[in-house]
Amino acid sequence: MKVVIDISPLQTGHKTRGIGIYTRELSQGLRKVDKINSYILTTRPHQVKQVSLIHYPYFDLFFHTLPIQKRTRTVVTIHDVIPLIFPLWFKPGLRGRFHLFLQKLALKKVDAVITDSHNSKTDIVKYLKVPADKIHVVHLAVSSEFTKIPSSRQTQKVRSKYHLPDKYFLYVGDINPHKNLPRLLEAFKNVVNIHPQLNLVLVSRALSRPISEANYIKSQITDLDLTKQVKLLTTVPLDPLKDLVTIYAAAEAYIQPSLYEGFGLPVLEAMTAGTPVVCAAVSSLPEIYNHAVVTIDPHSIHSIASGMNQILQLNKTERQNLIDKAKLQAAKFDWKKTALETIKIYQQAIND
């Protein structure tokens, strides 16, 4: 079996996002577990001749990324359809709607669709009209780097490098409206009134960009008088991961207040790193944490604040029990397992 994987996401802004992580980790995982078949990584899959299958590990709703003319067996990964679920926040324009039409047309000809969660599978059936029997759920995983406990020297080095506060809640990810950061800031303001030494660290490259979401978040931080308690980190590297892993491990807790997630990779990263998690009980997220976190209603500022307070009130034994439970759950997600399940889908697509 000669499989071509389109690694275009590694050449764009997706490189540092979930799509880039998936593309990189899956490509590496396939080569590690499979010594029989061959894998060709390229940004121009259409130029490779005599192949068994082409895998497009991403699907853009509003850009034409999937060829309509299929010349071999084709597999595509659709991570989520969040822009279709929240159309008021993601307006494609006339060109975007036309590209969506072309993408749907191309989808009809693929042999298999891979997605990250059962929740996303339901969404793909509903919004893209893909037959359920063509969609395969393969969960993501995290880098093995997250299992390594940072030394006290490494922790001190990272604390100094990023001027990290002593005690902080952590958020890692994008800042799109469905990430729900405005409510998180409102809730954090309430928590700070009870715990004045607490801080909030937001890790996101998007916060350095001149976009409306970033401007709004920064203005809200000022309006809530939180400039001393909220720290924005926009330059944390993803390669190598050592700094990010340390920032997770040093946090008092991780918080995911999202209104919706296709998977929720940072939750799994925090659980693996041994950081207690406060997490929204919506969409795909329960598939990941499975009762190993403190859950919140992301629509309620009171609920978000209550979840944060709950973590802070845990005694040492309760905290460790939550960490241990989360680590056991996180261990179920593994890139080797993801790669092996993906190979089975390739084989099925070729044999059908």
C-alpha positions in Angstrom: 0.0 0.0 0.0 1.5 3.4 -1.1 -0.2 6.2 0.9 0.2 9.9 0.1 -0.5 12.3 3.0 -1.1 16.0 2.2 1.0 17.9 4.7 -0.1 21.3 3.5 -1.2 22.4 7.1 2.4 22.2 8.2 3.2 25.1 5.7 0.5 27.4 6.9 -0.8 29.0 10.1 -2.4 25.6 10.9 1.1 24.4 11.9 0.7 25.6 15.5 -2.9 24.6 15.8 -4.7 21.3 16.3 -4.8 20.5 12.5 -1.0 20.9 12.3 -0.4 18.8 15.4 -2.7 16.1 14.0 -0.9 16.1 10.7 2.5 15.9 12.2 1.8 13.4 14.9 -0.2 11.1 12.6 2.5 11.1 9.9 5.1 10.2 12.4 2.9 7.6 14.1 2.1 5.8 10.8 5.8 5.5 10.0 6.6 4.2 13.4 4.0 1.4 13.6 3.9 0.4 9.9 7.0 -1.0 8.4 5.2 -2.7 5.5 3.4 0.1 3.7 5.0 3.3 2.4 4.0 6.8 3.2 4.8 9.8 1.1 4.5 13.3 2.8 3.9 16.1 0.3 2.1 19.4 -0.2 1.3 18.4 -3.8 -0.4 14.9 -3.6 -1.8 15.2 -7.1 1.7 15.1 -8.5 2.6 11.7 -7.0 2.0 8.8 -9.4 0.9 5.2 -8.9 -0.5 5.6 -5.4 -3.0 3.4 -3.5 -4.6 6.2 -1.5 -4.4 9.9 -0.7 -5.2 11.2 2.8 -6.2 14.8 3.2 -5.8 15.3 7.0 -7.8 18.5 7.0 -11.0 19.9 5.5 -11.6 23.6 5.2 -15.3 24.5 5.0 -14.8 27.8 3.2 -11.8 27.1 1.0 -11.7 24.6 -1.8 -9.1 22.1 -0.4 -10.5 18.8 -1.5 -10.3 17.9 -5.2 -13.6 17.1 -6.9 -11.9 14.9 -9.5 -10.8 11.8 -7.7 -8.0 9.8 -9.4 -7.4 7.2 -6.6 -8.9 6.1 -3.3 -9.3 9.1 -1.0 -9.7 9.6 2.7 -10.3 13.0 4.4 -10.2 14.1 8.0 -12.9 16.6 9.1 -12.1 17.7 12.6 -15.3 19.6 13.2 -17.9 21.8 11.5 -18.1 24.5 14.2 -18.4 27.4 11.7 -21.7 25.8 10.5 -23.0 25.4 14.0 -22.3 29.1 14.8 -23.0 30.9 11.5 -23.3 34.3 13.1 -19.7 34.1 14.3 -18.2 32.6 11.1 -19.5 34.4 8.1 -18.1 33.0 4.9 -19.2 35.6 2.4 -20.2 34.8 -1.2 -16.9 33.2 -2.1 -16.9 31.1 1.1 -20.4 29.8 0.4 -19.3 28.8 -3.2 -16.3 27.0 -1.8 -18.5 25.2 0.7 -20.7 24.0 -2.2 -17.5 22.7 -4.0 -16.3 21.0 -0.8 -19.7 19.2 -0.3 -19.5 18.1 -3.9 -16.0 16.7 -3.4 -17.1 14.9 -0.2 -19.6 12.8 -2.1 -16.7 11.1 -3.9 -14.4 10.3 -1.0 -14.1 6.7 0.2 -13.9 7.5 3.9 -14.1 10.3 6.4 -12.2 10.4 9.6 -13.2 12.6 12.5 -12.0 13.2 16.1 -15.1 12.4 18.1 -18.5 10.8 18.0 -20.0 14.3 18.6 -18.3 15.6 15.4 -19.5 12.5 13.5 -23.1 13.5 14.4 -22.4 17.1 13.3 -20.9 16.0 9.9 -23.9 13.8 9.2 -26.3 16.7 10.0 -24.5 19.6 8.4 -22.6 18.0 5.5 -25.0 15.2 4.7 -22.2 12.5 4.7 -23.6 9.0 5.3 -22.9 7.8 8.8 -21.4 4.5 7.6 -18.7 6.4 5.7 -17.5 8.3 8.8 -15.0 6.7 11.2 -14.2 8.1 14.7 -10.5 8.1 15.6 -9.6 10.0 18.7 -6.5 12.2 18.9 -3.7 12.0 21.4 -0.9 14.1 22.8 2.8 14.1 22.5 4.7 11.9 24.8 6.5 15.0 26.1 3.4 15.7 28.2 4.1 12.6 30.3 7.6 13.9 31.4 7.6 15.7 34.7 9.6 18.9 34.5 12.5 19.2 36.9 12.5 22.0 39.5 15.3 23.6 37.5 13.3 23.5 34.3 10.2 24.9 36.1 12.2 27.7 37.6 13.7 28.5 34.2 10.3 28.7 32.5 8.8 30.7 35.4 11.6 33.2 35.0 11.5 33.3 31.2 7.8 34.0 30.9 7.5 35.9 34.3 4.9 33.4 35.4 2.9 34.2 38.6 3.1 31.8 41.6 -0.4 30.6 41.4 -2.4 30.6 38.2 -5.2 29.1 36.2 -4.2 28.3 32.6 -6.0 28.5 29.2 -4.3 27.3 26.0 -5.8 27.7 22.6 -7.5 30.0 20.1 -9.7 33.0 20.9 -12.6 32.5 18.5 -16.0 33.4 20.1 -17.0 29.7 20.8 -13.9 29.5 23.1 -15.9 31.7 25.5 -13.1 33.8 26.9 -15.2 36.8 27.7 -17.3 34.7 30.2 -14.1 33.2 31.6 -12.8 36.7 32.4 -16.0 37.7 34.0 -15.9 34.5 36.1 -12.3 35.0 37.0 -13.0 38.5 38.2 -15.5 36.9 40.7 -12.9 34.3 41.8 -10.2 37.0 42.3 -12.5 38.8 44.8 -12.2 35.7 47.0 -8.6 34.7 46.0 -6.7 37.9 45.4 -3.4 36.1 44.9 -4.8 34.1 42.0 -3.8 34.8 38.4 -5.0 33.7 34.9 -2.5 32.9 32.1 -3.8 32.8 28.5 -1.5 31.1 26.0 -2.5 32.0 22.5 -0.6 33.3 19.4 -3.9 34.9 18.2 -3.7 37.4 21.1 -0.8 39.1 19.3 -2.7 39.6 16.1 -4.6 42.8 15.2 -8.0 41.1 15.1 -11.3 42.0 16.7 -11.4 39.1 19.1 -8.0 39.9 20.5 -8.8 43.6 20.8 -12.0 42.8 22.7 -10.4 40.5 25.1 -7.7 43.0 25.9 -10.2 45.8 26.4 -12.3 43.5 28.7 -9.2 42.8 30.8 -8.7 46.5 31.3 -12.4 47.2 31.9 -12.5 44.5 34.6 -9.4 45.9 36.2 -7.5 42.6 35.7 -4.4 43.8 34.0 -2.2 42.7 36.9 -3.9 39.3 37.3 -4.2 38.2 33.6 -1.0 37.4 31.7 -1.0 36.9 27.9 1.6 34.6 26.4 1.8 34.8 22.7 5.3 33.4 21.9 5.4 29.9 23.6 6.9 27.5 21.0 5.3 24.2 20.1 8.5 22.8 18.8 10.1 21.9 21.1 7.2 21.5 23.6 9.3 21.6 26.8 8.2 25.2 27.7 4.5 24.5 27.1 4.6 21.3 29.1 6.2 23.1 32.0 3.6 25.9 31.9 0.9 23.2 32.1 2.6 21.4 34.9 3.2 24.5 37.0 -0.4 25.7 36.8 -2.8 25.4 39.7 -5.4 24.2 37.2 -6.3 24.2 33.6 -9.7 25.6 32.4 -11.6 25.0 29.2 -14.7 27.1 29.2 -15.6 26.4 25.5 -19.2 26.5 24.2 -18.2 23.9 21.7 -15.2 21.7 20.8 -14.6 19.2 18.0 -12.2 17.4 20.4 -10.4 19.6 22.9 -6.7 18.7 22.8 -5.6 21.1 25.5 -7.8 19.3 28.0 -6.0 16.0 27.2 -2.7 17.8 27.4 -3.4 19.1 30.9 -4.7 15.8 32.1 -1.6 14.0 30.8 0.7 16.7 32.4 -0.9 16.1 35.8 -2.8 19.4 36.0 -6.3 19.4 37.4 -8.9 20.5 34.9 -12.1 22.6 35.0 -14.0 21.8 31.8 -17.2 22.6 30.1 -19.6 19.7 29.9 -20.6 20.1 26.3 -20.1 18.7 22.8 -17.1 16.3 22.5 -15.5 17.2 25.8 -17.1 14.5 27.9 -15.7 11.9 25.5 -12.3 13.0 26.6 -12.4 13.6 30.3 -15.0 11.0 31.4 -15.6 12.2 34.9 -12.0 13.0 35.6 -12.4 16.8 35.8 -14.5 19.4 37.5 -17.4 20.2 35.1 -19.0 23.5 34.4 -21.9 25.0 32.4 -20.0 27.3 29.9 -23.1 29.5 29.5 -23.1 30.5 33.2 -20.5 32.9 34.6 -21.5 31.6 38.1 -20.9 28.0 37.1 -17.5 28.8 35.7 -16.5 30.7 38.8 -17.9 27.9 41.0 -15.8 25.3 39.2 -12.7 27.3 39.6 -13.4 27.8 43.3 -14.1 24.1 43.7 -10.6 23.2 42.4 -9.0 25.8 44.8 -10.9 24.2 47.8 -9.6 20.7 47.2 -7.3 19.4 49.9 -4.0 17.7 49.0 -5.5 14.2 48.9 -8.6 15.2 46.9 -6.4 17.1 44.4 -4.1 14.1 44.0 -7.0 11.8 43.5 -8.4 14.0 40.7 -4.9 14.1 39.1 -4.5 10.3 39.2 -8.0 9.7 37.8 -7.3 12.1 34.9 -3.9 10.5 34.1 -5.6 7.1 33.9 -8.2 8.5 31.6 -5.6 10.3 29.4 -3.5 7.2 29.1 -6.3 5.7 26.9 -5.4 8.2 24.2 -2.3 7.2 22.2 -0.9 8.2 18.8 0.1 4.6 18.2 -3.5 3.6 18.7 -4.6 6.5 16.4 -2.2 5.4 13.7 -3.2 1.7 13.8 -6.9 2.6 13.6 -6.2 5.0 10.7 -4.3 2.2 8.8 -7.4 0.0 9.2 -9.5 2.7 7.5 -7.0 3.0 4.7 -7.2 -0.8 4.1 -11.0 -0.8 4.2 -11.1 2.1 1.7 -8.8 0.3 -0.7 -10.6 -3.0 -0.4 -14.2 -1.8 -0.7 
